[in-house]
């Protein structure tokens, strides 16, 4: 398979927009919202939705707390659900709505592919469950807004799985930048995160215990391939996140960690950029097929193919430019009047070095830090306070992810780069790009549409 032409890309995009159907997927009649919360001496009862690498990791971590019990797990692949349930002493379900229908479950861990986060989260909020949602928070900007509104409407406690926000060095670095240690910030450089492939994986027989139609969910059914779901002992991560149909590529897999640091250090947790654009050659959509790219790991997106991904730039209030241009995965370098501070996972450095050596004294701006990301969520389930990476934070960071991908997709359909797309962070719309607004959401097939929570 060869690279798509711009014409075929447009046809693919518009055809996808024509698949919308009428009715949303609805919950079982027994699921009702609850205002209750566990008492101080009660165990928090959890359910797990999605039993991949991250879901299994989170459930192992939470099961280690004395005040937590994992009572049920759900996965569209009953092999995975049963195996996880047996190891945890829990019940197994193939349909997550059966798990949500249980009155004894207080909260859920959502670690499904990105195209399922919105429906899982909204249904969980409607069912009165608190939520730990893996990043990337959403698949589209519109989905993220609906998720945040559902959490707010049903008074739920949601933590987004951006654990670097609870890291000591990450917190210290953001505090230094926010409190003026490098003076006025003029420029930020983050990683050159890559956008997703289109799925061209060959069809294989569907395993008998996998509900493949439900796995595809809102997406028009794709051919099953074991690479998508990591159904092989030699595959750790499913390739779904590298495929535009199901995820946002490297931009959405690793990007939320680094862009969360950018957002927090610039004080943009409830806002966003004013402009986004690309420079270089226009983006080229590529259909991934193992015969075409045998030396590329499909779970690493366009690894080694940066030439097909033009650089993304964003301009934030205060005339701060963010460039997606260096190898600073899960972090960013902040450039100011007095030097630079670089923050990434468990890393903090500066030029000159003394910028980070002296502690802040009586800082004007205080940023909350939780010492443990999982524990912070559990404590907030009891207190009903917002955790460190609450729903609005998760949504705003995911929006940066989506804007980066959208800027590239717009460059492809227009054949131009350098055109600045003006973003209104309040209305969450572009003010000068119909194509940009087109990519803010996508069509969903019945019965997997999202309920209207606004």
C-alpha positions in Angstrom: 0.0 0.0 0.0 1.2 3.5 -0.8 0.7 6.9 0.8 -2.8 8.2 0.3 -3.3 11.0 -2.1 -4.9 14.2 -0.8 -8.0 13.4 -2.9 -8.4 9.9 -1.3 -7.8 11.5 2.1 -10.7 13.9 1.6 -12.9 11.1 0.4 -12.0 9.1 3.5 -12.7 12.0 5.8 -16.0 13.1 4.3 -17.3 9.5 4.0 -16.6 9.1 7.7 -18.7 12.2 8.5 -21.6 10.7 6.6 -21.9 7.7 8.9 -23.7 9.4 11.8 -26.8 7.6 13.0 -29.5 8.6 15.3 -29.6 7.0 18.8 -27.0 6.9 21.5 -25.9 3.7 23.2 -28.0 3.6 26.4 -27.4 2.2 29.8 -29.3 -0.6 31.5 -32.4 0.6 33.3 -30.9 -0.2 36.7 -28.1 2.3 36.4 -28.8 5.5 38.4 -26.5 8.2 39.6 -25.6 8.2 43.3 -24.5 11.1 45.5 -22.9 8.8 48.1 -19.2 8.3 48.9 -17.4 5.8 51.0 -17.0 6.6 54.7 -13.6 7.1 56.3 -13.4 3.5 57.4 -15.0 1.9 54.4 -13.1 0.1 51.7 -13.4 1.7 48.3 -14.7 -0.9 45.8 -13.3 -0.6 42.3 -14.1 -2.0 38.9 -11.7 -2.1 36.0 -12.8 -1.4 32.4 -10.2 -2.4 29.8 -7.7 -5.1 30.7 -4.7 -4.2 28.6 -1.2 -3.2 29.7 -2.2 0.0 31.5 -5.5 -1.4 32.9 -3.7 -4.4 34.4 -1.0 -2.1 35.8 -3.5 0.2 37.4 -5.5 -2.6 38.9 -2.3 -4.2 40.4 -1.4 -0.9 41.9 -4.8 -0.2 43.4 -5.2 -3.7 44.7 -2.1 -3.0 46.9 -4.0 -0.5 49.1 -5.6 -1.8 52.2 -8.6 0.3 51.8 -9.4 -0.8 48.3 -11.1 -3.9 46.9 -11.4 -4.7 43.2 -14.7 -6.4 42.8 -15.1 -6.7 39.0 -13.4 -6.3 35.7 -14.8 -5.9 32.2 -13.2 -6.4 28.8 -14.7 -7.1 25.4 -12.3 -10.0 25.3 -13.5 -12.5 27.8 -10.2 -14.3 27.9 -8.5 -11.2 29.3 -11.5 -10.4 31.6 -11.5 -13.9 33.1 -7.7 -14.1 33.5 -7.6 -10.7 35.3 -10.6 -11.5 37.4 -9.1 -14.8 38.6 -5.9 -13.1 39.6 -7.8 -10.4 41.6 -10.6 -12.5 43.0 -13.1 -10.5 41.1 -16.1 -11.0 38.8 -15.6 -10.9 35.0 -17.9 -9.2 32.4 -17.7 -8.7 28.7 -20.1 -5.7 28.7 -18.9 -2.9 31.0 -22.5 -1.8 31.5 -23.1 -4.9 33.6 -20.3 -3.7 35.9 -21.7 -0.2 36.1 -25.1 -1.7 37.1 -23.6 -3.0 40.4 -24.5 -0.9 43.4 -21.5 -2.1 45.4 -18.9 -0.5 43.0 -17.9 3.0 44.0 -15.5 3.9 41.2 -14.0 2.5 38.0 -10.6 2.5 36.2 -11.0 3.2 32.5 -8.1 2.0 30.4 -9.8 1.2 27.1 -8.6 2.4 23.7 -9.1 6.2 23.2 -12.2 5.7 21.0 -14.0 4.2 24.0 -13.0 6.8 26.7 -15.9 9.1 26.1 -18.8 6.6 26.3 -17.2 4.7 29.2 -16.7 7.9 31.2 -20.1 9.4 30.5 -21.9 6.2 31.4 -19.8 5.8 34.5 -20.7 9.4 35.6 -24.3 8.7 34.9 -24.1 5.6 37.0 -22.7 7.5 40.0 -19.2 6.0 39.8 -16.0 8.0 40.3 -13.4 7.6 37.5 -9.7 7.1 36.9 -9.4 7.7 33.2 -6.2 6.9 31.3 -4.7 9.5 29.0 -5.3 10.6 26.3 -8.5 11.8 27.9 -10.5 11.8 24.7 -10.5 11.0 21.0 -11.8 14.4 19.9 -12.2 17.9 21.4 -16.0 17.6 21.4 -15.9 14.3 23.2 -13.6 15.8 25.9 -16.0 18.6 26.6 -18.9 16.2 26.9 -16.9 14.0 29.3 -16.0 17.0 31.5 -19.6 18.2 31.6 -20.9 14.8 32.5 -18.4 14.5 35.4 -19.4 18.0 36.6 -23.2 17.4 36.2 -23.1 14.1 38.2 -20.6 15.4 40.8 -18.0 12.7 40.1 -14.4 12.7 41.1 -12.2 12.0 38.0 -8.4 11.7 37.9 -6.7 11.6 34.5 -3.7 9.2 34.2 -1.1 11.9 33.7 1.0 10.9 36.7 3.9 13.3 36.0 1.7 16.0 37.5 2.3 14.3 40.8 6.1 14.0 40.2 8.4 16.0 42.5 10.8 17.3 39.9 8.0 18.1 37.5 6.1 20.0 40.2 9.3 21.9 41.2 10.0 22.9 37.6 6.5 24.2 37.0 6.6 26.1 40.3 9.9 27.8 39.2 8.6 28.7 35.8 5.3 30.0 37.1 7.0 32.1 39.8 9.4 33.9 37.4 12.7 32.1 38.0 13.6 32.5 34.3 11.7 35.8 33.9 9.1 36.2 31.2 8.8 33.1 29.1 9.1 33.8 25.4 9.4 30.3 23.9 8.8 26.7 24.8 10.2 23.7 22.9 8.6 20.2 23.3 8.8 16.9 21.6 8.1 16.4 17.8 5.2 14.1 18.6 4.0 12.2 15.5 0.5 11.9 14.2 -1.2 8.5 13.6 -1.3 6.2 10.6 -4.4 5.0 8.8 -5.2 1.4 9.5 -4.3 -1.0 6.7 -3.6 -4.1 8.8 -4.7 -7.3 7.0 -7.7 -9.2 8.2 -7.4 -12.2 10.4 -9.9 -14.6 12.1 -11.6 -13.0 15.2 -10.9 -15.0 18.4 -14.1 -16.7 19.6 -14.2 -14.9 23.0 -13.7 -11.4 21.6 -16.7 -9.2 20.8 -15.0 -7.5 17.9 -18.0 -5.4 16.9 -18.1 -3.9 20.4 -14.3 -3.4 20.4 -14.7 -1.3 17.3 -17.5 0.6 19.0 -18.1 4.0 17.4 -15.8 3.2 14.5 -17.2 1.5 11.4 -16.0 -2.1 11.8 -12.4 -2.7 10.8 -10.7 -6.0 9.9 -9.5 -7.7 13.0 -5.7 -8.0 13.4 -3.9 -9.3 16.4 -1.5 -6.3 16.3 -4.4 -3.9 17.1 -5.2 -5.6 20.4 -1.8 -7.1 21.3 -3.2 -10.6 21.0 0.3 -12.1 20.8 2.9 -12.8 23.5 5.6 -10.9 21.5 3.5 -7.7 21.4 3.2 -5.5 24.5 1.1 -2.6 23.3 -1.8 -2.7 20.9 -1.3 -0.9 17.7 -4.7 0.8 18.0 -3.2 4.0 19.4 -1.1 4.3 16.2 -4.2 4.2 14.0 -6.2 7.3 13.4 -9.5 5.4 13.5 -8.9 4.5 17.2 -6.3 6.8 18.6 -4.2 9.9 18.1 -0.8 8.4 17.5 2.3 9.3 19.4 0.8 12.8 19.8 -1.9 11.3 22.0 0.1 8.5 23.6 3.1 10.4 24.9 2.0 13.9 24.2 -0.3 14.3 27.2 2.6 13.9 29.6 4.8 16.6 28.0 1.9 18.9 27.1 0.6 18.7 30.6 3.9 20.2 31.8 3.6 23.0 29.2 0.0 23.7 30.1 0.7 23.8 33.8 3.9 25.8 33.7 2.2 28.4 31.6 -0.9 28.6 33.8 -3.2 27.4 31.1 -5.1 24.6 33.0 -8.5 26.1 32.1 -7.6 27.9 28.9 -5.4 27.2 25.9 -3.5 28.6 22.9 -4.7 31.4 20.6 -3.1 30.1 17.4 -1.9 26.8 16.0 -0.1 26.2 12.7 2.5 24.0 10.9 5.7 24.7 9.1 7.5 22.6 6.5 5.9 20.4 3.8 2.2 19.5 4.2 1.3 16.5 6.2 1.0 13.1 4.4 -1.4 10.5 5.6 0.1 7.0 5.4 -1.7 3.7 5.5 0.2 1.3 7.7 0.6 -2.2 6.3 3.3 -4.6 7.5 4.3 -5.5 3.9 4.9 -1.8 3.2 6.7 -0.9 6.4 8.2 -4.2 7.6 11.0 -2.3 9.5 8.6 0.0 11.4 6.9 -1.0 14.6 3.3 0.0 14.0 2.9 0.8 17.7 5.5 3.5 17.3 3.5 5.4 14.8 5.7 7.2 12.2 9.0 6.4 14.0 11.7 7.6 11.6 9.2 9.3 9.3 9.3 12.8 10.7 9.5 14.3 7.2 5.8 13.3 6.8 4.9 15.2 10.0 5.5 19.0 9.6 6.4 20.9 12.8 3.5 22.1 14.9 3.6 25.5 16.5 1.2 27.1 19.0 1.0 30.7 20.3 -0.3 31.1 23.9 -1.5 34.3 25.6 1.5 36.5 26.5 3.0 35.9 23.1 4.6 32.6 24.1 5.4 30.3 21.2 5.4 26.5 21.7 7.4 24.5 19.1 7.0 20.8 18.7 10.5 20.4 17.6 13.1 18.6 19.8 13.6 15.2 21.3 12.2 16.0 24.7 9.7 13.2 25.1 7.2 13.6 28.0 8.6 17.1 28.7 9.5 20.6 27.5 12.2 23.3 27.7 11.1 26.8 28.8 13.2 29.7 27.5 13.0 33.0 29.3 14.8 36.3 30.0 17.2 34.7 32.5 17.9 31.3 31.0 16.2 28.0 30.4 14.5 25.3 32.5 14.0 21.8 31.1 11.3 19.5 32.7 10.5 16.0 31.8 9.8 12.7 33.5 11.7 12.7 36.8 14.1 15.2 35.3 14.8 18.9 36.0 17.8 20.9 34.7 18.6 24.5 33.9 21.0 26.7 32.1 22.6 28.2 34.0 22.5 25.4 36.6 22.0 27.8 39.6 18.5 28.6 38.3 17.1 25.5 39.9 19.4 25.3 42.9 17.9 27.9 45.2 14.5 27.0 46.7 11.6 29.3 46.2 10.9 31.5 49.2 7.3 32.6 49.8 6.2 31.9 46.2 3.3 34.0 45.0 1.8 31.1 43.0 1.2 27.8 44.7 0.6 24.6 42.7 -0.8 21.6 44.5 1.2 18.5 44.4 0.0 15.0 45.4 2.8 12.7 46.5 1.1 9.7 44.8 -1.2 10.0 41.8 -3.3 6.9 42.7 -3.6 7.8 46.4 -4.6 11.3 45.5 -7.6 10.0 43.6 -8.6 7.6 46.4 -8.4 10.4 49.0 -10.5 12.7 46.8 -13.1 10.0 46.4 -13.6 10.3 50.2 -13.3 14.1 50.4 -15.1 14.9 47.2 -12.4 17.4 46.3 -10.8 17.8 42.8 -7.8 15.6 42.3 -4.6 17.0 40.8 -5.4 16.0 37.2 -9.2 16.5 37.3 -11.5 16.3 34.3 -11.0 19.9 33.1 -7.2 19.5 33.2 -7.5 16.2 31.3 -9.7 17.8 28.7 -7.5 20.9 28.2 -4.4 18.8 27.8 -6.1 16.5 25.4 -7.3 19.5 23.4 -3.6 20.5 22.8 -3.1 16.9 21.5 -6.0 17.2 19.1 -5.1 20.7 18.0 -1.6 19.5 17.0 -3.1 16.6 14.9 -5.7 18.9 13.4 -3.1 21.5 12.3 -1.4 18.7 10.4 -4.6 17.3 8.9 -5.6 20.8 7.8 -2.3 21.2 6.1 -3.0 18.1 4.1 -6.4 18.9 2.9 -5.4 22.5 1.9 -1.9 21.6 0.7 -0.5 24.6 2.6 1.5 25.2 5.8 2.1 28.4 7.7 -1.5 29.4 7.8 -2.3 30.3 11.4 -5.6 28.7 12.7 -7.1 31.0 15.3 -8.4 29.1 18.4 -11.0 30.4 20.8 -10.4 28.5 24.0 -13.8 29.6 25.5 -16.0 28.4 22.6 -13.6 25.6 21.7 -13.9 26.5 18.0 -11.6 27.8 15.3 -12.6 31.3 14.2 -11.0 31.2 10.7 -10.9 27.5 9.6 -13.9 25.5 8.5 -11.6 22.5 8.0 -10.3 22.9 11.5 -13.8 22.9 13.0 -14.6 19.8 10.8 -11.9 17.9 12.7 -13.1 18.8 16.2 -15.3 15.8 16.2 -16.2 12.8 14.1 -19.3 10.7 13.3 -20.2 7.6 15.4 -22.1 4.6 14.2 -25.2 3.3 16.0 -25.7 2.4 18.8 -22.4 4.0 20.0 -23.3 7.7 19.8 -22.8 9.8 22.9 -25.7 11.0 25.0 -26.3 14.7 25.2 -25.1 15.7 28.7 -25.2 19.5 28.2 
